[in-house]
Amino acid sequence: MIHKFEKNGVYVVLDVNSGAVHVVDEMIYTILDHYPEKGKAETITQLKEKFNENDLAEAIDEIQLLIDHEQLFSKDTYIHNLEFKNRKPVIKAMCLHIAHDCNLRCKYCFASQGDYETSDRSLMSLEVGKKALKFLVDNSGNRRNLEVDFFGGEPLMNFDVVKELVSYGRSLEPIHNKLFRFTLTTNGVLLNDEIIDYANEHMDNVVLSLDGRRDVNDFMRFTPNNKGSYDTIVPKFQKLVEKRGNKNYYVRGTFTHFNKDFAKDVLHMVDLGFKSTSVEPVVAKPEHDYALKESDLEMVFSQYDLLAEEMIKRHKTKDDFSFFHFTMDLSQGPCIVKRLSGCGAGSEYVAITPQGDIYPCHQFVGDEKFKIGSILTNEYNNHLSHEFKEAHVYNKEACKGCWAKFYCSGGCHANAYNFNNDINVPYALGCEMEKKRLESSLYIQASLMED
């Protein structure tokens, strides 16, 4: 299987199974509409009025050489490597819900403004947090590098416990030969100099929530008394990023039906001094007025095109920036397990609530059908592990013939379940946007190769 597309005179061909990417000329791009399904002679006959016959013959020989070397139309070897399904689950990452409370009331929040539809606004105790980190260590097998995201709600509402847990995690490292990588996800309202300095010293990554332009951000992200958050958080984010140096961070926003021109929001972030950006499409049921619709896709796609052109234009200038969804590793790519099964929710990744309940990921929290244990009662009966491991691209009908399957790995399980009541049926709107982002990423890299 191959996927090919053209953008502004750049012709890109992706060999789906090998991952090989070819930047070609118009002639080879056109030949691939015919060859190898049609033979060499027939292909030349059909195209000789547009291209020189000798050039066509040479190009077809080059294509055949790539086919022989399994760089085009390569066989699918992944399907024979599904033994990972039989492996004992090894947890390598944890979303630690340090706070089921929030000081903002964002309209689109999947966590119901922090309480996850439980009507129980609560903060995680130090005891529960320690048990969670020890649970991660005990269930990580030989995995040395472990990921922990301090999440909410708003985790800075429980900052003292965050600090205690970082210290506790560091104390576990030499004993168990582990290395924790901590991430803090925050809306920024409570940031101050002390917290900024602490985060920059102890957090391997920081995710800063901002939707872009002031009016866009404040329309969705406001306080309980309906005041916008932009003017409060932007100066704090700028200070944190300026002092952070070369350590990882990104400013993450959400675009909705109301700001389909979200490229302006990304570029506004860049103008504010934020080089690492991410703006995600909102995932919401159609009854919400801010939900994205199929009719929005044309506008959404145009925004990805605009961002791609801006990234190319600004490359290696003082105004360059990164966009999370355009990050694509063509040198080695994800491992086979990642390609087939995605994020590892329900097997390699778990979420822990302030009450110590265990869920497959943060987006399933609050749905009792997906509760898989409790660290307080030492109960971990992951009866869903098999179901989640089976939700790989070869068991999803929509994925089997899709060229993007080894890059999106079938999409988000939670989105699939929330829209289709089945983790094996991908969220279709998300699929279309993912394919567009992948094409944009390939186009950027192809364009920069030609510079």
C-alpha positions as CSV (number, residue, x, y, z in Angstrom):
1,M,0.0,0.0,0.0
2,I,1.2,3.5,-0.8
3,H,-0.2,6.9,-0.2
4,K,0.7,9.9,-2.4
5,F,-0.3,13.5,-2.5
6,E,0.8,16.8,-4.1
7,K,1.0,20.2,-2.5
8,N,2.3,23.3,-4.2
9,G,4.4,21.3,-6.7
10,V,5.9,19.0,-4.0
11,Y,5.1,15.4,-4.8
12,V,5.2,13.0,-1.9
13,V,4.9,9.2,-1.9
14,L,4.6,7.2,1.4
15,D,5.1,3.5,1.4
16,V,2.7,2.6,4.2
17,N,4.2,-0.7,5.5
18,S,7.9,0.2,5.4
19,G,7.4,3.8,6.3
20,A,9.7,5.0,3.5
21,V,9.0,8.5,2.2
22,H,9.9,9.5,-1.3
23,V,9.9,13.0,-2.7
24,V,9.5,12.5,-6.5
25,D,8.9,14.5,-9.7
26,E,5.6,14.8,-11.5
27,M,6.4,11.9,-13.9
28,I,7.1,9.3,-11.3
29,Y,4.1,10.6,-9.3
30,T,1.9,10.0,-12.4
31,I,3.5,6.6,-13.3
32,L,2.4,5.3,-9.9
33,D,-1.2,5.8,-11.0
34,H,-0.6,3.0,-13.5
35,Y,2.5,0.9,-12.5
36,P,2.9,-1.8,-11.2
37,E,-0.8,-2.7,-11.6
38,K,-0.3,-2.2,-15.3
39,G,2.9,-3.5,-16.9
40,K,5.8,-1.4,-18.1
41,A,4.8,-1.4,-21.8
42,E,1.2,-0.5,-21.1
43,T,2.2,2.3,-18.7
44,I,4.6,3.8,-21.3
45,T,1.9,3.6,-24.0
46,Q,-0.6,5.4,-21.8
47,L,1.8,8.2,-20.8
48,K,4.0,8.7,-23.8
49,E,2.0,11.7,-25.0
50,K,2.8,13.6,-21.8
51,F,6.3,12.3,-21.0
52,N,9.3,11.2,-23.1
53,E,9.3,7.4,-23.6
54,N,13.0,6.9,-22.6
55,D,12.5,8.9,-19.5
56,L,9.4,6.8,-18.7
57,A,11.3,3.6,-19.1
58,E,14.1,4.7,-16.9
59,A,11.7,6.0,-14.2
60,I,9.8,2.7,-14.2
61,D,13.0,0.8,-13.8
62,E,13.8,3.0,-10.8
63,I,10.4,2.3,-9.3
64,Q,10.8,-1.4,-9.8
65,L,14.2,-1.2,-8.0
66,L,12.4,0.4,-5.0
67,I,9.8,-2.3,-5.1
68,D,12.5,-5.0,-5.1
69,H,14.1,-3.4,-2.1
70,E,10.7,-3.2,-0.3
71,Q,10.7,0.6,-0.3
72,L,7.5,0.8,-2.4
73,F,4.5,-1.5,-2.2
74,S,6.2,-3.4,0.5
75,K,4.6,-6.3,2.3
76,D,2.8,-5.9,5.6
77,T,5.1,-7.7,8.1
78,Y,3.5,-6.2,11.2
79,I,0.5,-8.5,11.1
80,H,2.9,-11.4,11.9
81,N,4.2,-9.6,15.0
82,L,1.2,-9.6,17.3
83,E,2.8,-11.5,20.1
84,F,2.8,-8.4,22.3
85,K,-0.9,-9.2,23.0
86,N,0.2,-12.1,25.1
87,R,2.7,-10.2,27.2
88,K,2.0,-9.4,30.8
89,P,1.0,-5.8,31.1
90,V,3.9,-3.6,32.2
91,I,2.8,-0.1,33.3
92,K,5.2,2.6,32.2
93,A,3.2,5.8,32.6
94,M,0.7,7.3,35.0
95,C,-1.7,10.2,34.9
96,L,-1.8,11.3,38.6
97,H,-5.0,13.2,39.3
98,I,-3.6,15.3,42.0
99,A,-6.7,17.5,42.1
100,H,-10.3,16.9,41.1
101,D,-11.0,20.6,41.4
102,C,-10.2,23.6,39.3
103,N,-10.2,27.4,39.5
104,L,-11.4,27.7,35.9
105,R,-14.7,26.7,34.4
106,C,-13.7,26.0,30.8
107,K,-16.8,25.2,28.6
108,Y,-15.3,22.3,26.7
109,C,-13.6,20.6,29.7
110,F,-13.9,16.8,29.4
111,A,-13.4,16.6,33.2
112,S,-16.6,18.6,33.8
113,Q,-14.6,21.7,35.1
114,G,-12.5,19.5,37.4
115,D,-14.8,17.1,39.3
116,Y,-15.2,14.5,36.5
117,E,-19.0,14.5,37.0
118,T,-18.7,13.1,40.5
119,S,-19.8,16.3,42.4
120,D,-16.9,15.5,44.6
121,R,-14.3,18.2,44.3
122,S,-11.3,16.8,46.1
123,L,-7.5,16.9,46.3
124,M,-5.3,13.8,46.4
125,S,-3.7,13.1,49.8
126,L,0.0,12.5,50.2
127,E,-0.8,8.9,51.3
128,V,-2.7,8.2,48.1
129,G,0.0,9.8,45.9
130,K,2.7,7.7,47.5
131,K,0.8,4.5,47.0
132,A,0.2,5.5,43.4
133,L,3.9,6.0,42.7
134,K,4.8,2.8,44.5
135,F,2.1,1.0,42.5
136,L,3.7,2.3,39.3
137,V,7.1,1.0,40.4
138,D,5.8,-2.4,41.4
139,N,4.0,-2.9,38.1
140,S,6.7,-1.5,35.8
141,G,8.7,-4.8,35.5
142,N,12.1,-4.1,34.0
143,R,11.1,-0.8,32.6
144,R,13.5,1.8,34.1
145,N,12.1,5.1,32.7
146,L,8.7,5.9,34.2
147,E,6.4,8.8,33.2
148,V,4.2,10.7,35.7
149,D,1.9,13.6,34.8
150,F,0.6,15.7,37.6
151,F,-2.9,16.3,36.3
152,G,-6.3,17.7,37.3
153,G,-8.5,19.7,37.5
154,E,-5.7,22.0,38.3
155,P,-2.8,20.4,40.1
156,L,-1.4,23.6,41.5
157,M,-4.3,23.7,43.9
158,N,-2.5,20.8,45.6
159,F,1.1,22.0,45.0
160,D,2.5,21.0,48.4
161,V,1.6,17.4,47.7
162,V,3.1,17.7,44.2
163,K,6.4,18.7,45.8
164,E,6.2,15.9,48.4
165,L,5.5,13.3,45.7
166,V,8.4,14.4,43.6
167,S,10.7,14.0,46.6
168,Y,9.2,10.6,47.3
169,G,9.6,9.5,43.7
170,R,13.3,10.5,43.7
171,S,13.8,8.4,46.9
172,L,12.4,5.3,45.1
173,E,14.7,5.7,42.1
174,P,18.0,4.3,43.6
175,I,16.2,1.5,45.5
176,H,14.3,0.1,42.5
177,N,16.6,1.3,39.6
178,K,14.0,3.5,38.2
179,L,14.0,7.0,36.8
180,F,10.9,9.2,37.0
181,R,10.1,11.8,34.3
182,F,7.6,14.3,35.8
183,T,5.3,16.5,33.8
184,L,3.0,19.3,35.1
185,T,-0.1,20.3,33.3
186,T,-1.4,23.6,34.5
187,N,-3.8,26.4,33.6
188,G,-1.4,28.9,35.1
189,V,-3.7,30.8,37.4
190,L,-1.8,30.0,40.6
191,L,1.7,30.3,39.1
192,N,4.1,32.5,41.1
193,D,7.8,32.9,41.2
194,E,8.3,30.0,43.7
195,I,6.2,27.6,41.6
196,I,7.9,28.7,38.4
197,D,11.3,28.1,39.8
198,Y,10.3,24.7,41.2
199,A,8.7,23.6,38.0
200,N,11.7,24.6,36.0
201,E,14.0,22.7,38.3
202,H,12.0,19.5,38.9
203,M,9.6,19.0,35.9
204,D,10.9,17.4,32.8
205,N,8.1,18.8,30.9
206,V,5.4,21.5,31.5
207,V,2.2,21.8,29.6
208,L,0.6,25.3,29.8
209,S,-3.0,25.7,28.8
210,L,-3.9,28.7,26.6
211,D,-6.3,28.8,23.7
212,G,-4.5,31.7,21.8
213,R,-5.9,35.1,21.3
214,R,-7.4,36.9,24.3
215,D,-11.0,36.9,23.0
216,V,-10.8,33.2,21.9
217,N,-9.2,32.1,25.2
218,D,-11.6,34.1,27.4
219,F,-14.7,32.9,25.6
220,M,-13.9,29.3,26.7
221,R,-11.5,29.6,29.6
222,F,-12.9,31.7,32.4
223,T,-13.1,31.8,36.2
224,P,-16.1,30.8,38.3
225,N,-17.1,34.5,38.4
226,N,-17.0,34.7,34.5
227,K,-13.8,36.6,34.2
228,G,-11.4,35.7,31.4
229,S,-8.0,34.1,32.3
230,Y,-5.8,35.5,29.5
231,D,-4.5,38.6,31.3
232,T,-3.8,36.6,34.4
233,I,-1.9,33.7,32.9
234,V,0.0,35.0,29.9
235,P,2.6,37.0,31.8
236,K,3.2,34.0,34.1
237,F,3.6,31.7,31.2
238,Q,6.0,34.1,29.5
239,K,8.1,34.3,32.7
240,L,8.2,30.5,33.1
241,V,9.2,29.9,29.5
242,E,11.9,32.6,29.6
243,K,13.4,31.1,32.7
244,R,13.1,27.5,31.5
245,G,15.9,27.7,29.0
246,N,16.1,24.6,26.8
247,K,14.0,22.3,29.0
248,N,10.8,20.9,27.4
249,Y,7.5,22.7,27.5
250,Y,4.6,23.4,25.3
251,V,1.7,25.7,25.3
252,R,-1.4,23.7,24.6
253,G,-4.7,25.1,23.4
254,T,-8.0,23.8,22.1
255,F,-9.9,25.0,19.0
256,T,-13.6,24.7,18.6
257,H,-16.3,25.5,16.1
258,F,-16.1,29.1,17.2
259,N,-12.4,29.6,16.3
260,K,-11.9,27.5,13.2
261,D,-9.3,30.1,12.2
262,F,-7.0,28.6,14.9
263,A,-3.8,29.2,12.9
264,K,-4.1,32.7,14.1
265,D,-4.1,31.4,17.7
266,V,-1.0,29.4,17.1
267,L,0.8,32.3,15.5
268,H,-0.4,34.5,18.4
269,M,1.2,32.1,20.8
270,V,4.5,32.4,18.8
271,D,4.3,36.2,18.8
272,L,4.0,35.9,22.6
273,G,7.3,34.1,22.7
274,F,6.1,30.5,22.9
275,K,8.1,28.4,20.4
276,S,6.6,25.0,21.4
277,T,2.9,25.0,20.5
278,S,0.0,22.6,20.3
279,V,-3.6,23.4,19.5
280,E,-5.9,20.4,19.6
281,P,-9.4,20.0,18.0
282,V,-12.1,19.9,20.6
283,V,-13.8,16.5,21.0
284,A,-17.4,17.1,21.8
285,K,-20.8,15.6,21.1
286,P,-22.8,17.3,18.3
287,E,-25.3,18.8,20.7
288,H,-22.7,21.2,22.0
289,D,-22.6,24.5,20.1
290,Y,-18.8,24.5,20.2
291,A,-18.5,21.0,18.7
292,L,-16.7,20.6,15.4
293,K,-18.8,19.3,12.5
294,E,-18.0,17.6,9.3
295,S,-18.8,20.9,7.5
296,D,-16.0,22.5,9.4
297,L,-13.3,20.3,7.9
298,E,-12.6,22.4,4.9
299,M,-11.8,25.4,7.1
300,V,-9.8,23.3,9.5
301,F,-7.7,21.8,6.7
302,S,-7.0,25.3,5.3
303,Q,-5.6,26.2,8.8
304,Y,-3.3,23.3,8.8
305,D,-2.1,24.3,5.3
306,L,-1.5,27.9,6.6
307,L,0.5,26.6,9.6
308,A,2.6,24.4,7.3
309,E,3.5,27.3,5.1
310,E,4.4,29.5,8.1
311,M,6.6,26.8,9.5
312,I,8.5,26.4,6.2
313,K,8.8,30.2,5.8
314,R,10.1,30.7,9.3
315,H,12.4,27.7,9.4
316,K,15.8,28.6,10.9
317,T,14.8,32.2,11.5
318,K,14.2,33.9,14.9
319,D,10.5,33.5,14.4
320,D,10.5,29.7,13.9
321,F,8.3,27.4,16.0
322,S,7.2,23.9,16.5
323,F,3.7,22.6,16.2
324,F,3.0,19.3,18.1
325,H,0.8,17.7,15.5
326,F,3.4,18.3,12.8
327,T,6.1,16.4,14.6
328,M,6.9,13.2,12.7
329,D,10.0,11.1,13.1
330,L,11.0,9.8,9.6
331,S,14.4,8.4,10.8
332,Q,13.1,5.6,13.0
333,G,9.5,6.2,14.0
334,P,7.6,4.5,16.8
335,C,8.3,0.9,17.8
336,I,6.1,-1.9,16.5
337,V,3.9,-2.1,19.6
338,K,3.3,1.7,19.4
339,R,2.4,1.5,15.7
340,L,-0.1,-1.2,16.3
341,S,-1.8,-0.4,19.6
342,G,-1.2,3.3,20.2
343,C,-1.0,4.9,23.6
344,G,-1.2,1.8,25.7
345,A,-4.2,2.9,27.7
346,G,-5.5,0.1,29.9
347,S,-2.2,-1.9,29.7
348,E,0.9,0.4,29.8
349,Y,-0.8,3.5,31.0
350,V,-3.2,4.2,33.9
351,A,-4.9,7.1,35.7
352,I,-5.2,7.4,39.4
353,T,-8.0,9.5,41.1
354,P,-7.7,11.3,44.4
355,Q,-9.7,8.4,45.9
356,G,-7.1,5.9,44.7
357,D,-9.3,4.4,42.0
358,I,-7.5,3.1,38.9
359,Y,-8.7,3.7,35.3
360,P,-7.3,2.9,31.9
361,C,-6.7,6.6,31.2
362,H,-7.7,10.1,32.3
363,Q,-10.5,10.3,29.8
364,F,-12.3,7.2,31.3
365,V,-12.2,8.5,34.8
366,G,-15.6,8.7,36.4
367,D,-17.1,5.9,34.3
368,E,-17.5,3.0,36.7
369,K,-17.5,0.5,33.8
370,F,-13.9,1.3,33.3
371,K,-12.7,1.2,36.9
372,I,-10.0,-1.5,37.1
373,G,-8.9,-1.3,40.8
374,S,-7.9,0.7,43.8
375,I,-4.5,1.3,45.2
376,L,-6.0,1.8,48.6
377,T,-7.3,-1.8,48.7
378,N,-4.4,-3.2,46.7
379,E,-6.9,-4.3,44.1
380,Y,-5.8,-4.4,40.5
381,N,-7.9,-6.6,38.4
382,N,-7.3,-5.3,35.0
383,H,-10.2,-7.2,33.4
384,L,-10.1,-4.7,30.5
385,S,-6.4,-5.3,29.6
386,H,-7.2,-7.9,27.0
387,E,-10.0,-5.8,25.5
388,F,-7.7,-2.8,25.2
389,K,-4.8,-4.8,23.8
390,E,-7.1,-6.3,21.2
391,A,-8.1,-2.8,20.1
392,H,-5.2,-2.5,17.6
393,V,-5.3,-1.5,13.9
394,Y,-5.8,-5.0,12.6
395,N,-9.0,-5.4,14.6
396,K,-10.5,-2.1,13.5
397,E,-12.3,-2.3,10.2
398,A,-11.9,1.4,9.6
399,C,-8.1,1.1,10.0
400,K,-7.3,-2.0,7.9
401,G,-7.2,-0.1,4.6
402,C,-6.1,3.3,5.9
403,W,-2.7,4.6,4.9
404,A,-2.3,6.5,8.2
405,K,-2.9,3.5,10.6
406,F,0.7,3.0,11.6
407,Y,1.0,6.7,12.6
408,C,-2.3,7.3,14.5
409,S,-2.5,3.6,15.7
410,G,-6.2,3.7,15.4
411,G,-6.8,6.9,17.3
412,C,-7.9,7.5,20.9
413,H,-9.8,4.7,22.6
414,A,-11.8,7.2,24.7
415,N,-12.9,9.2,21.7
416,A,-14.0,6.0,20.0
417,Y,-16.0,4.8,23.0
418,N,-17.6,8.2,23.6
419,F,-18.8,8.6,20.0
420,N,-19.4,5.0,19.0
421,N,-19.7,3.1,22.3
422,D,-17.0,0.8,21.0
423,I,-13.2,1.3,21.4
424,N,-12.8,-0.6,18.1
425,V,-14.7,2.0,16.0
426,P,-12.6,5.1,15.6
427,Y,-13.9,8.7,15.9
428,A,-14.3,9.5,12.2
429,L,-13.9,13.3,12.4
430,G,-10.7,12.8,14.3
431,C,-9.4,10.4,11.6
432,E,-9.8,13.0,8.9
433,M,-8.0,15.6,10.8
434,E,-5.2,13.2,11.7
435,K,-4.6,12.3,8.1
436,K,-4.5,16.0,7.1
437,R,-1.9,16.7,9.9
438,L,0.2,13.8,8.7
439,E,0.2,15.0,5.1
440,S,1.1,18.5,6.4
441,S,4.0,17.1,8.4
442,L,5.3,15.1,5.4
443,Y,4.9,18.2,3.2
444,I,6.9,20.4,5.6
445,Q,9.8,17.9,5.8
446,A,9.8,17.3,2.0
447,S,9.9,21.1,1.4
448,L,12.7,21.6,3.9
449,M,14.7,18.8,2.2
450,E,14.6,20.7,-1.0
451,D,16.1,23.9,0.5
